[in-house]
Amino acid sequence: MALSRQRRRGIRLVAAGAVSLLVVCMGVAHAQTPTTSTTQHEAGEDSGELMDSFNSFDDQRLSPSASVLPGAYGAAWNHVLGMPVAKATYGEVTTQPFNSDSLHFRDRNASNSGGGAGYSAGRIAALATDPTHAGVVYAGAADGGVFRSGDDGATWTPIADGLPALSVGSLTVAADGSLWLGTGEATTAYENYLGTGVYRLANPATGTFSQSDRVGGAELESTSIHELRFDSDTGNVFAVTSRGVYRRPIAATQSTAWQRVLAPCAGIGISGVACGTSSYYADLANDLAVQPGSHGLKLVANVAWRSGATYNGFYYSADGGTTWQVANPQGAINPHDIGNATFAYSADGSQLYVVMESPTLLNKSAGGQSGYSALAGVFASGSGDINGPYAQVATSSALANSGSAMKKTEIGAGYQPGTQAWYDQSLAVDPANPQHVYLGLEELYESWNGGATWRTIGRYWNLGLSCFSYTPAQNTCDGNVMHSDQHALAFSAWPGRAPEVYVGNDGGAYARPTGQSVGWRNLNASGTLRSLQFYSVGVGTLPSGGVAVWGGLQDNGVALSTPTGASYGYTYPGTSTPVTENLNPGGEMSEPFGGDGGDQLVNPDNGCQTVGEYTNLAMSLTNNCGYTANDDGTPAAITDISPNDPNARFIAPFAADSADAGYWVAGGEFAYADTKTWQSTSGADWQKLADSGTGHSITAIASRNHVVWAAWCGDCNPGAAFGRGIMTNYGGSWHQLSLPAAFPVRYVSGVTIDPADPTGGTVYATVSGFSRHWNEGPGAGYGHIWKTTNGGATWTDVSGGDTASDAFPDAPANQLRIAPDGTLVVASDLGVFVDNPRVDGLGHWSRLGANLPVSAAVYLTPSPDGRQLYVATHGRGIWRTTMP
């Protein structure tokens, strides 16, 4: 997660500090529920904020108990395949390259432009190169599927859109040239979307994945697969998953099942491991390596929960993975403080390198003791033995002094190298040189002498460094900077070409020759690696023609897309002189707001007026698209209007009244209203309307004719204390509704007021998570779309018949809109669905089109003329179709 200048310059942000963690044990997903706290986040506390971001995603999908049975996703997808399909064709909107360093979008408080990351894409969790086809590279996106490049990263094409899950954990090219895909992203310790198993594509240089390519049965459904490791000597392939390590013969028939060979808490592969109270997050396997030169017999594995568990440790096998023992590492590694770890052997097996996170340090930081890195260190076993002895070859402080932008004197206290070592972690040894090591944390580091010395070769950013200047002509920083948060490393070795190293991070992919010392080739520059993870979308018309499309992004700020050559006229601040600016001379998207981007409010009649959320209801307003007239980021173009709520969600809701554009509402712990709207100048312009309750956080809010509805959660962490509710001022005064027993005790992700009812008493509530069929929590209930016609006195489930083919799928529902003709349109984790009650009555749903990639659809907004519908996906950008 990247800081924004807002954070770095100390603007006060307030966020809920609770963290819920999706973990998987014995086939059941659970959440750990720490004590909820309120934290003031200043620059340098992004590790906790990163956890908040996963919390915001997980809470709604796992509530109430976080005990979702395996198979829930697969059952929902099979239902979708049998549903009626409403005719619709989607077109991709965010097809321009996304330039996070665009000139003239460099507001000094809110933007990261100028930091040096350049062109960006969404998070890349896995990379692989094709050894038999020069220039062919494969990239796996967090929730965007697999992309192939045939020209060494210059352009990309998606090749896995036929699969039911686009969440990628691992990519590996086997000796026979086939590409193996492990679904279920695991960079976040198994907290994002789970997968549907492993797939094998026989001819990846030309083919595309299909569901028939799955290897094995259903045993790896609903897992995250961190790595796929091949052992050519024994003929086995290993899957490193959220339920332990699995194995199968490489040459076995396609339907041959995977066999679990290491799961300490389940007593598989090893016995006598005491798991204690860790059973809810047991057997999380993070990495596995085969020692070269051991004829495939010696294997090492890390099985560990990042916050510490009694089963945490290094495990090793001397018989190819059939039986295992607990290692007792000697030397610099503390065997009692082993967390998430990554292994890397030199090609000859003589050196074993390990990068490891420390649960002790992570828990100190999570406990409010700021300033800690979670990095235990980087270690080397000179014999290649898992038991060592180990020498420590890197510490957080040594890395900070290696040319890092994360030195305390540069970035401030509390955000040192390895702060997010539980999340940012990659390690690889140059196949041609056992002393040449690459280490990925928030930044990328390189050593040419086995870790004796390090150099930062992928800085966090240039901002604040002595080489940096707001005036581009005076900026002397070198090219050793890329997007933050490193997750994947790969090498190429094609005949006639210099070997290269490839890097995947939260901003996409980069590459350079292994012998190069300065600069990176940005593999996102064409805009075809389209893996952007949006949280929202807003649209407004431009005077020059066309529309401005805005959206908040995971770790990529707020994106602005306008037609090439679009212009905007406004009065220069402090003068009466009108000016006209070219918003997009080069055909690119820009990033006017930095850091993370949340909800978005755009004036449909003026696309350059928008309010963007950083996180936790930290709101900023611009009336000129965030355009800074001068190259150096002046004058200021963005104004902070944060209400400074004490307990807002990471992605907190706000909206304009659907009948009165001069009335805005927002929700944290409190519900707020703002009547100054585009003339707002500070957070003081927000007035409190109501309190959802101490410890509560509003999850959805809507207003029509100043009748306001707000849904909330509290405690929001799935578990025994999970709660939810809805409050409203319908009828004239604020009150909490008494929801009926049948109304699910799950996360209410949306409230939508029906414009056909002038009283504001007809409302649809969108419910996330999975129903009682799959969620073991008490009160999980059934249905995802509920309706009231009397201000909440009674509610009806309008999801459809439980076994009907046209029922709404049993999968997380995210947002509901009502089309001009009364059609209900709902965004869900499995696509977009519609129900026209005037035609069939309520409860008869269809899938809206079939060409939208199966990346979670999280937000819907109409075009300014109401004729088109924009869909934000969390992994494949923004799409558009005709409004139903």
Order of alpha helices (4+ residues) and beta strands (2+ residues): alpha-beta-beta-beta-beta-alpha-alpha-beta-beta-beta-beta-beta-beta-beta-beta-beta-beta-beta-beta-beta-beta-beta-beta-beta-beta-beta-beta-beta-alpha-beta-beta-alpha-alpha-beta-beta-beta-beta-beta-beta-beta-beta-beta-beta-beta-beta-beta-beta-beta-beta-beta-beta-beta-beta-beta-beta-beta-beta-beta-beta-beta-beta-beta-beta-beta-beta-beta-alpha-beta-beta-beta-beta
